[in-house]
Amino acid sequence: MTRRLPDLEAWAIFAKVAERGSFADAARELGLSNPTVSKAVSRLEARLGLALLSRTSRRLSLTESGRASLERATRILREGEAAEDEAAEQLDIPRGRVRISAPLSFGIGYLASALPGVLEVYPDVTLDLSLSDRQVDLIADGFDLAIRIARLEDSSLLARRLCTVRLLLVASPAYLERMGRPRHPAQLLAHHILAYTGGTNPGAWRFVHAQLGEEMVQPSVRIWADNADVLNPALLGGQGLAIQPEFLVWKELRDGALEHVMPDWDCPALGLHLIMPPSSLRPLRVQAVIDHLAKALAATPWAQA
């Protein structure tokens, strides 16, 4: 036999009537009409098959069954009030856990440095991070938001674009002195290549030139890696060329340890996005973290509009 859900509203109203000793006073405090309060208690008594209150024209008192049930009924009332109070507080103070997914290299290099500021501004917020280059399912995996560096496809998810992430063909000056500086994508077929396995077509490199149009090449690869950070030591050691996101190599380019190769040929850029489940209504704690991260990450030295 399927058991019906308890009539929690009626139990809470009964507790308030017992507390105030009057249907009228309970109705006034609850913001309900007298008939609504009376019917709720009657509905509960009919459901239980016993009387909870003894009513006379002069006074209202608990029956033996009413006294036995009052403690639990009062607990239901107090727990409901506490739940509403806690929810109302979150309208003003961000509080609770926020689950974030981010790519591994970006999470360590940039997201991590933004976290102390989040904790300082929102001391009641707890952060739960998952760093992986795997593209998670926000809804199925229970994430509040994800950082995604990609050219986004159509999706039911909400996206907030923060900035452009350039992809740059780079190599060390020592490698280029030894192997030569390519001027055209076709010349990459004679070079040592280090490649990231992420993306829709790993190893197939597409370049666009303002006058010469688009070229696609698929050079022979010496190192495959599912994390682009792993390629930097080989690049710095003069072992080949790689297409790297600018946030991984901007310091090395600034210091001359790496060189931007074929600057006239652009690799299609990516966008840095904050991805959220498809709802315009989200807890204040999540919105607060989103706004803080958006400001912090868009202000990085390599970020472009």
C-alpha positions in Angstrom: 0.0 0.0 0.0 1.4 3.4 -1.0 1.7 5.7 2.0 0.5 9.3 1.5 2.8 12.2 2.2 2.3 13.7 5.7 0.2 16.9 5.8 3.1 19.0 7.1 1.1 22.3 6.7 -1.7 21.0 8.9 0.8 19.8 11.6 2.5 23.2 11.6 -0.9 25.0 11.9 -1.9 22.7 14.8 1.3 23.5 16.6 0.7 27.2 16.2 -2.9 26.9 17.5 -1.7 25.0 20.5 1.0 27.5 21.1 -1.4 30.5 20.9 -4.3 28.7 22.6 -6.7 30.2 20.0 -7.7 29.6 16.4 -8.1 33.4 15.9 -4.7 34.3 17.4 -2.9 31.5 15.4 -4.7 32.7 12.2 -3.6 36.3 12.8 0.1 35.3 13.4 0.2 33.0 10.4 -1.5 35.5 8.1 -4.4 33.1 7.4 -8.1 33.3 7.7 -9.9 31.7 10.7 -11.7 29.1 8.5 -8.4 28.1 6.8 -6.8 27.4 10.2 -9.9 25.6 11.5 -10.2 23.5 8.4 -6.5 22.5 8.5 -6.8 21.1 12.0 -10.1 19.4 11.2 -8.4 17.9 8.1 -5.6 16.5 10.2 -8.0 15.1 12.8 -10.0 13.4 10.1 -6.9 11.9 8.6 -5.8 10.6 12.0 -9.2 9.5 13.1 -8.9 11.1 16.5 -9.4 14.5 18.1 -6.3 16.7 18.8 -8.2 19.7 20.3 -11.1 19.9 22.6 -13.3 22.9 21.6 -15.9 24.6 23.7 -17.5 28.0 23.4 -15.2 29.3 26.1 -11.9 27.5 25.8 -9.6 25.4 23.6 -7.5 22.6 25.1 -5.4 19.7 24.0 -6.8 16.2 24.1 -4.6 13.4 25.4 -3.7 12.6 21.7 -3.0 16.3 21.1 -0.6 16.5 24.0 1.2 13.3 22.7 1.5 14.8 19.2 2.4 18.3 20.1 6.2 17.9 20.5 6.6 16.5 17.0 4.2 19.0 15.5 6.2 21.9 17.1 9.4 20.4 15.7 7.9 20.4 12.2 6.8 24.1 12.7 10.3 25.1 14.0 12.2 23.2 11.3 10.1 24.8 8.6 10.6 28.3 10.0 14.4 27.6 10.3 14.5 26.4 6.7 12.8 29.5 5.4 15.0 31.8 7.5 18.2 30.1 6.2 17.0 30.4 2.6 16.1 34.1 3.2 19.5 34.8 4.6 21.1 33.5 1.4 19.4 36.3 -0.4 21.7 38.7 1.4 24.8 36.6 2.3 26.4 34.1 0.0 26.7 30.8 1.9 27.3 27.2 1.0 29.3 25.0 -1.4 30.0 25.9 -5.0 31.2 23.1 -7.3 33.6 24.3 -10.1 35.1 22.3 -13.0 38.1 23.7 -14.9 40.9 22.6 -17.3 43.9 21.3 -15.4 46.6 23.7 -16.6 44.3 26.7 -16.5 43.0 25.8 -13.1 46.5 25.5 -11.6 47.9 28.5 -13.4 45.1 31.0 -13.1 42.0 29.8 -11.3 44.0 28.9 -8.2 45.3 32.5 -7.8 41.7 33.8 -7.9 40.5 31.6 -5.1 42.0 33.4 -2.1 40.1 36.5 -3.1 36.8 34.6 -3.3 37.3 33.2 0.2 38.3 36.5 1.7 35.2 38.3 0.3 32.8 35.5 0.9 33.9 33.7 4.2 30.7 31.5 4.3 31.3 30.1 0.8 33.0 26.7 0.4 34.7 25.8 -3.0 34.8 22.3 -4.4 37.1 22.1 -7.4 37.5 19.5 -10.1 40.5 20.0 -12.4 40.5 18.0 -15.6 40.7 18.5 -19.3 37.7 16.2 -19.6 34.5 18.1 -20.6 32.1 17.4 -17.8 28.3 17.3 -17.9 27.4 20.1 -15.5 23.9 18.8 -14.8 24.6 15.1 -14.6 27.9 15.6 -12.6 26.3 18.2 -10.3 28.5 21.2 -11.0 27.4 24.8 -10.4 29.7 26.2 -13.1 32.6 25.3 -15.4 35.5 27.2 -17.0 35.6 26.2 -20.6 38.2 27.3 -23.2 36.7 26.5 -26.6 34.7 27.6 -29.6 31.4 26.9 -28.1 28.8 24.9 -30.0 25.1 25.5 -29.6 24.0 24.3 -26.2 21.2 24.6 -23.7 23.8 25.7 -21.1 24.3 29.4 -20.3 27.6 30.9 -21.2 29.4 34.0 -20.1 32.3 34.9 -22.4 35.2 36.5 -20.5 37.9 37.1 -23.2 39.7 35.7 -26.2 42.4 33.1 -25.8 44.8 33.2 -28.7 46.5 30.0 -29.9 50.1 30.6 -31.0 52.6 28.5 -32.9 55.7 28.6 -30.8 59.2 27.2 -30.6 62.5 28.1 -28.9 65.0 30.3 -30.7 67.6 27.5 -30.5 65.3 25.1 -32.3 64.5 27.6 -35.0 68.2 28.4 -35.5 68.8 24.7 -36.0 65.8 23.7 -38.1 64.9 27.0 -39.8 61.9 29.4 -39.4 58.9 28.2 -41.4 57.1 30.9 -43.3 54.2 28.8 -44.7 52.1 26.0 -43.1 53.2 23.5 -45.7 56.8 23.9 -44.4 55.7 22.5 -41.0 55.7 19.0 -42.6 59.5 19.1 -42.3 59.5 20.0 -38.7 59.3 18.2 -35.3 55.8 18.7 -33.9 54.5 18.5 -30.3 50.7 18.2 -30.2 47.9 18.5 -27.7 45.3 15.7 -28.1 42.3 17.8 -27.0 40.0 19.4 -29.5 37.8 18.0 -32.2 40.6 17.1 -34.7 43.9 16.8 -32.8 47.1 16.9 -35.0 45.3 18.7 -37.9 46.4 22.3 -37.7 44.5 25.1 -39.4 45.9 28.5 -40.2 44.4 31.6 -41.7 46.3 34.4 -43.5 44.7 37.8 -44.2 45.7 37.6 -48.0 46.4 34.0 -48.7 43.4 32.5 -47.0 43.2 29.2 -45.1 45.6 26.3 -45.0 45.3 22.9 -43.2 48.2 20.7 -42.5 48.7 17.4 -40.5 52.4 17.1 -39.8 54.1 14.1 -38.2 54.0 14.4 -34.4 56.8 13.4 -32.0 55.0 14.0 -28.7 51.2 13.6 -28.1 49.9 14.9 -24.8 46.4 15.3 -23.3 47.7 18.2 -21.2 49.3 21.2 -23.0 51.5 22.1 -20.0 53.5 18.9 -20.5 54.7 20.2 -23.9 56.4 23.3 -22.5 59.7 21.6 -21.3 60.2 20.0 -24.7 59.5 23.3 -26.4 62.0 25.1 -24.1 64.5 22.3 -24.7 64.4 22.9 -28.4 62.6 19.7 -29.4 60.0 21.1 -31.7 57.1 23.4 -32.4 53.7 23.4 -30.8 50.4 25.3 -30.9 49.9 26.5 -27.3 47.2 28.7 -25.7 48.7 32.1 -25.0 48.1 31.8 -21.2 50.6 28.9 -21.1 53.5 30.7 -23.0 53.1 34.5 -22.6 55.8 34.7 -20.0 58.2 32.7 -22.1 57.4 34.8 -25.1 58.0 38.0 -23.1 61.3 36.7 -21.8 62.5 35.5 -25.2 62.6 31.8 -24.2 60.0 31.1 -26.9 59.3 32.7 -30.2 56.0 33.2 -32.0 56.4 31.4 -35.3 54.6 32.4 -38.6 52.9 35.5 -36.9 51.2 36.3 -40.3 49.3 33.0 -40.1 46.7 32.9 -37.3 45.4 29.9 -35.6 41.6 30.3 -35.0 41.3 31.7 -31.4 39.2 30.2 -28.6 37.0 31.9 -26.0 37.3 31.7 -22.2 33.8 31.1 -20.9 32.0 30.5 -17.7 29.4 27.8 -18.3 26.3 27.4 -16.1 23.3 25.1 -16.1 20.3 26.4 -18.0 18.5 28.4 -15.4 18.3 32.2 -14.8 17.7 31.5 -11.1 20.7 30.4 -9.2 21.8 30.6 -5.5 23.5 33.9 -4.5 26.7 32.0 -3.6 27.0 30.7 -7.2 26.3 34.1 -8.7 28.8 35.8 -6.3 31.6 33.3 -7.3 30.8 33.8 -11.0 31.0 37.6 -10.8 34.3 37.4 -8.8 35.9 34.9 -11.1 34.8 36.8 -14.2 36.4 40.0 -13.0 39.6 38.3 -11.9 40.1 36.1 -15.0 39.3 38.8 -17.5 42.1 40.9 -16.0 44.9 38.5 -16.7 47.9 39.9 -18.7 47.2 37.8 -21.8 43.4 38.3 -21.9 42.1 40.0 -25.1 38.6 41.3 -25.7 
